[in-house]
Amino acid sequence: MLNYLIAAIRENVIQGRRTAEDEGITDELTGKPGAVGLTIAALEEGVAPQDILTSGLADAMNIVGVRYESGEYFIPDMLAAAEAVAAAMDVLEPALIKSGIEPKGSFVIATVQGDQHDIGKNIAATMLKGAGFNVIDLGIDVSPSKIVETIKEHNAHLLGLSALLTTTMKSMAGTIKELQANGLRESVKVLIGGAPTSPEFAAEIGADAHCKDAFEGVTVTERFTAEMKA
């Protein structure tokens, strides 16, 4: 039987509640502990960190993804859920490390040089973290050289690039060229996303995948990871 605390964590993420002060989508949880407090309580009760991650946080975001795809949820709802996962992961990560659970892989993510937008990137980073990846988020306006330097530092084989402006899309191509110049292109899977991007643009610049949203990003990353380990 699913631990009642895991079920509560899942429901609070779905409603975008980090703490007792958050309202959520319905009134039924008002004043009750949010995802952070429930994660702390679950760990204190001896619930396995991996179960909290997979059955609580990851399952919740899968549900949020379905609701977003169906039009029931909108970007603010998805963002609130992602923020709840991020807050819970701050508590959960030390326990995961202590329990000896290895991350599925290291994923470097960045909004490319010249672009200041980060909402989509932040959601993707949070979801990947919740899916069990070691995410290195470089933030916004990140140069190709900085991205390549970070990939080398962390021996990462997964890279996510985000852009919201058509004028900064060329930085995605520049980053891939920088990977090639450093002999890393064959060992790194490159995923791109953002409103102006497309599968056609991904193919044009030599990226491995275009992801229409963060949920597809996680699915594609899981597939690439399985292929690399096969």
DRENDRENRO-288957 format. One record per residue (C-alpha): residue number from 1; residue in three letters; z, y, x. Coordinates in nm, 3 decimals, decimal comma. Layout:
N
<NUM 'ALA' <Z Y X>>
...
***
This chain:
230
<1 'MET' <0,000 0,000 0,000>>
<2 'LEU' <-0,088 0,344 0,127>>
<3 'ASN' <0,223 0,524 0,243>>
<4 'TYR' <0,315 0,793 -0,009>>
<5 'LEU' <0,335 1,051 0,267>>
<6 'ILE' <-0,021 0,976 0,378>>
<7 'ALA' <-0,136 1,013 0,018>>
<8 'ALA' <0,046 1,347 -0,001>>
<9 'ILE' <-0,109 1,465 0,326>>
<10 'ARG' <-0,452 1,375 0,195>>
<11 'GLU' <-0,399 1,562 -0,132>>
<12 'ASN' <-0,269 1,872 0,043>>
<13 'VAL' <-0,569 1,883 0,276>>
<14 'ILE' <-0,801 1,847 -0,022>>
<15 'GLN' <-0,625 2,145 -0,177>>
<16 'GLY' <-0,629 2,343 0,147>>
<17 'ARG' <-0,251 2,365 0,180>>
<18 'ARG' <-0,107 2,393 0,530>>
<19 'THR' <0,251 2,489 0,435>>
<20 'ALA' <0,471 2,527 0,127>>
<21 'GLU' <0,367 2,893 0,105>>
<22 'ASP' <0,002 2,806 0,039>>
<23 'GLU' <-0,102 2,797 -0,325>>
<24 'GLY' <-0,374 2,532 -0,324>>
<25 'ILE' <-0,642 2,482 -0,585>>
<26 'THR' <-0,403 2,372 -0,862>>
<27 'ASP' <-0,046 2,477 -0,937>>
<28 'GLU' <0,110 2,131 -0,921>>
<29 'LEU' <0,195 2,152 -0,549>>
<30 'THR' <0,323 2,510 -0,543>>
<31 'GLY' <0,639 2,535 -0,332>>
<32 'LYS' <0,613 2,178 -0,205>>
<33 'PRO' <0,554 2,087 0,162>>
<34 'GLY' <0,198 2,126 0,287>>
<35 'ALA' <-0,003 1,918 0,532>>
<36 'VAL' <0,201 2,027 0,834>>
<37 'GLY' <0,543 1,949 0,691>>
<38 'LEU' <0,423 1,619 0,549>>
<39 'THR' <0,272 1,518 0,884>>
<40 'ILE' <0,604 1,589 1,053>>
<41 'ALA' <0,787 1,388 0,787>>
<42 'ALA' <0,544 1,095 0,820>>
<43 'LEU' <0,592 1,081 1,196>>
<44 'GLU' <0,970 1,095 1,156>>
<45 'GLU' <0,950 0,808 0,908>>
<46 'GLY' <0,759 0,600 1,160>>
<47 'VAL' <0,414 0,612 1,004>>
<48 'ALA' <0,153 0,525 1,268>>
<49 'PRO' <-0,026 0,837 1,397>>
<50 'GLN' <-0,362 0,659 1,368>>
<51 'ASP' <-0,296 0,592 0,997>>
<52 'ILE' <-0,213 0,958 0,938>>
<53 'LEU' <-0,538 1,055 1,111>>
<54 'THR' <-0,771 0,810 0,942>>
<55 'SER' <-0,617 0,752 0,598>>
<56 'GLY' <-0,476 1,102 0,559>>
<57 'LEU' <-0,674 1,372 0,738>>
<58 'ALA' <-1,014 1,209 0,787>>
<59 'ASP' <-1,026 1,055 0,438>>
<60 'ALA' <-0,933 1,392 0,288>>
<61 'MET' <-1,220 1,567 0,463>>
<62 'ASN' <-1,459 1,296 0,345>>
<63 'ILE' <-1,355 1,377 -0,011>>
<64 'VAL' <-1,394 1,749 0,054>>
<65 'GLY' <-1,742 1,679 0,187>>
<66 'VAL' <-1,842 1,494 -0,127>>
<67 'ARG' <-1,711 1,777 -0,343>>
<68 'TYR' <-1,894 2,034 -0,133>>
<69 'GLU' <-2,221 1,842 -0,156>>
<70 'SER' <-2,184 1,812 -0,535>>
<71 'GLY' <-2,122 2,187 -0,574>>
<72 'GLU' <-1,762 2,143 -0,689>>
<73 'TYR' <-1,633 2,301 -0,367>>
<74 'PHE' <-1,760 2,611 -0,191>>
<75 'ILE' <-1,734 2,734 0,169>>
<76 'PRO' <-1,387 2,895 0,122>>
<77 'ASP' <-1,254 2,563 -0,016>>
<78 'MET' <-1,404 2,371 0,276>>
<79 'LEU' <-1,266 2,623 0,524>>
<80 'ALA' <-0,916 2,604 0,375>>
<81 'ALA' <-0,923 2,224 0,400>>
<82 'ALA' <-1,042 2,241 0,761>>
<83 'GLU' <-0,764 2,483 0,847>>
<84 'ALA' <-0,510 2,246 0,692>>
<85 'VAL' <-0,645 1,963 0,910>>
<86 'ALA' <-0,633 2,185 1,220>>
<87 'ALA' <-0,271 2,277 1,156>>
<88 'ALA' <-0,173 1,914 1,096>>
<89 'MET' <-0,359 1,804 1,409>>
<90 'ASP' <-0,151 2,042 1,619>>
<91 'VAL' <0,148 1,830 1,517>>
<92 'LEU' <-0,028 1,496 1,530>>
<93 'GLU' <-0,211 1,517 1,864>>
<94 'PRO' <0,096 1,472 2,088>>
<95 'ALA' <0,192 1,164 1,886>>
<96 'LEU' <-0,160 1,021 1,917>>
<97 'ILE' <-0,152 1,072 2,294>>
<98 'LYS' <0,196 0,920 2,321>>
<99 'SER' <0,088 0,615 2,124>>
<100 'GLY' <-0,191 0,556 2,373>>
<101 'ILE' <-0,478 0,608 2,131>>
<102 'GLU' <-0,785 0,713 2,325>>
<103 'PRO' <-1,020 0,972 2,176>>
<104 'LYS' <-1,363 0,842 2,073>>
<105 'GLY' <-1,524 1,077 2,322>>
<106 'SER' <-1,528 1,434 2,448>>
<107 'PHE' <-1,729 1,684 2,244>>
<108 'VAL' <-1,803 2,033 2,377>>
<109 'ILE' <-1,884 2,286 2,105>>
<110 'ALA' <-1,979 2,651 2,121>>
<111 'THR' <-2,146 2,939 1,944>>
<112 'VAL' <-2,428 3,030 2,180>>
<113 'GLN' <-2,466 3,339 2,394>>
<114 'GLY' <-2,516 3,662 2,201>>
<115 'ASP' <-2,376 3,526 1,874>>
<116 'GLN' <-2,032 3,622 1,742>>
<117 'HIS' <-2,020 3,397 1,433>>
<118 'ASP' <-1,777 3,108 1,430>>
<119 'ILE' <-1,690 2,989 1,078>>
<120 'GLY' <-1,933 2,697 1,079>>
<121 'LYS' <-1,843 2,606 1,436>>
<122 'ASN' <-1,472 2,615 1,357>>
<123 'ILE' <-1,513 2,384 1,060>>
<124 'ALA' <-1,721 2,141 1,266>>
<125 'ALA' <-1,469 2,147 1,553>>
<126 'THR' <-1,181 2,076 1,318>>
<127 'MET' <-1,359 1,791 1,145>>
<128 'LEU' <-1,461 1,631 1,474>>
<129 'LYS' <-1,103 1,656 1,595>>
<130 'GLY' <-0,985 1,498 1,272>>
<131 'ALA' <-1,238 1,219 1,322>>
<132 'GLY' <-1,075 1,130 1,653>>
<133 'PHE' <-1,280 1,317 1,912>>
<134 'ASN' <-1,147 1,524 2,201>>
<135 'VAL' <-1,299 1,861 2,111>>
<136 'ILE' <-1,338 2,134 2,369>>
<137 'ASP' <-1,410 2,450 2,169>>
<138 'LEU' <-1,549 2,725 2,391>>
<139 'GLY' <-1,557 2,985 2,115>>
<140 'ILE' <-1,830 3,244 2,062>>
<141 'ASP' <-2,095 3,410 2,279>>
<142 'VAL' <-2,091 3,131 2,538>>
<143 'SER' <-2,343 3,128 2,821>>
<144 'PRO' <-2,548 2,819 2,912>>
<145 'SER' <-2,385 2,808 3,255>>
<146 'LYS' <-2,035 2,805 3,104>>
<147 'ILE' <-2,131 2,523 2,869>>
<148 'VAL' <-2,275 2,314 3,151>>
<149 'GLU' <-1,971 2,383 3,369>>
<150 'THR' <-1,742 2,259 3,089>>
<151 'ILE' <-1,949 1,946 3,033>>
<152 'LYS' <-1,916 1,862 3,401>>
<153 'GLU' <-1,542 1,935 3,400>>
<154 'HIS' <-1,469 1,706 3,105>>
<155 'ASN' <-1,744 1,448 3,170>>
<156 'ALA' <-1,854 1,507 2,813>>
<157 'HIS' <-2,153 1,330 2,661>>
<158 'LEU' <-2,165 1,523 2,333>>
<159 'LEU' <-2,256 1,888 2,282>>
<160 'GLY' <-2,267 2,097 1,966>>
<161 'LEU' <-2,442 2,436 1,961>>
<162 'SER' <-2,414 2,682 1,674>>
<163 'ALA' <-2,608 2,999 1,594>>
<164 'LEU' <-2,626 3,219 1,285>>
<165 'LEU' <-2,878 3,475 1,411>>
<166 'THR' <-3,246 3,406 1,467>>
<167 'THR' <-3,227 3,627 1,774>>
<168 'THR' <-2,972 3,398 1,941>>
<169 'MET' <-3,147 3,068 1,869>>
<170 'LYS' <-3,328 3,101 2,202>>
<171 'SER' <-2,991 3,055 2,371>>
<172 'MET' <-2,990 2,699 2,238>>
<173 'ALA' <-3,315 2,632 2,420>>
<174 'GLY' <-3,173 2,802 2,728>>
<175 'THR' <-2,868 2,575 2,722>>
<176 'ILE' <-3,081 2,262 2,704>>
<177 'LYS' <-3,289 2,388 2,999>>
<178 'GLU' <-2,965 2,446 3,190>>
<179 'LEU' <-2,863 2,085 3,120>>
<180 'GLN' <-3,199 1,969 3,253>>
<181 'ALA' <-3,167 2,184 3,565>>
<182 'ASN' <-2,832 2,023 3,639>>
<183 'GLY' <-2,954 1,668 3,581>>
<184 'LEU' <-2,736 1,622 3,271>>
<185 'ARG' <-2,986 1,615 2,988>>
<186 'GLU' <-3,025 1,238 2,972>>
<187 'SER' <-2,650 1,178 2,956>>
<188 'VAL' <-2,563 1,439 2,690>>
<189 'LYS' <-2,648 1,423 2,321>>
<190 'VAL' <-2,717 1,772 2,187>>
<191 'LEU' <-2,655 1,859 1,822>>
<192 'ILE' <-2,748 2,199 1,682>>
<193 'GLY' <-2,657 2,373 1,358>>
<194 'GLY' <-2,646 2,707 1,182>>
<195 'ALA' <-2,828 2,877 0,897>>
<196 'PRO' <-3,153 2,966 1,078>>
<197 'THR' <-3,189 2,629 1,254>>
<198 'SER' <-3,392 2,334 1,129>>
<199 'PRO' <-3,498 1,982 1,225>>
<200 'GLU' <-3,830 2,128 1,337>>
<201 'PHE' <-3,657 2,377 1,568>>
<202 'ALA' <-3,435 2,100 1,706>>
<203 'ALA' <-3,744 1,898 1,794>>
<204 'GLU' <-3,913 2,204 1,944>>
<205 'ILE' <-3,632 2,275 2,191>>
<206 'GLY' <-3,558 1,911 2,268>>
<207 'ALA' <-3,223 1,876 2,089>>
<208 'ASP' <-3,121 1,529 1,975>>
<209 'ALA' <-3,027 1,625 1,619>>
<210 'HIS' <-3,009 1,906 1,368>>
<211 'CYS' <-2,706 1,899 1,138>>
<212 'LYS' <-2,719 2,091 0,812>>
<213 'ASP' <-2,339 2,112 0,795>>
<214 'ALA' <-2,018 1,994 0,959>>
<215 'PHE' <-2,004 1,676 0,754>>
<216 'GLU' <-2,345 1,563 0,874>>
<217 'GLY' <-2,236 1,663 1,224>>
<218 'VAL' <-1,951 1,413 1,216>>
<219 'THR' <-2,179 1,139 1,081>>
<220 'VAL' <-2,440 1,198 1,350>>
<221 'THR' <-2,176 1,216 1,623>>
<222 'GLU' <-2,026 0,886 1,512>>
<223 'ARG' <-2,372 0,728 1,524>>
<224 'PHE' <-2,452 0,866 1,869>>
<225 'THR' <-2,114 0,749 1,999>>
<226 'ALA' <-2,173 0,396 1,870>>
<227 'GLU' <-2,519 0,391 2,028>>
<228 'MET' <-2,388 0,511 2,365>>
<229 'LYS' <-2,119 0,242 2,367>>
<230 'ALA' <-2,351 -0,038 2,258>>
***
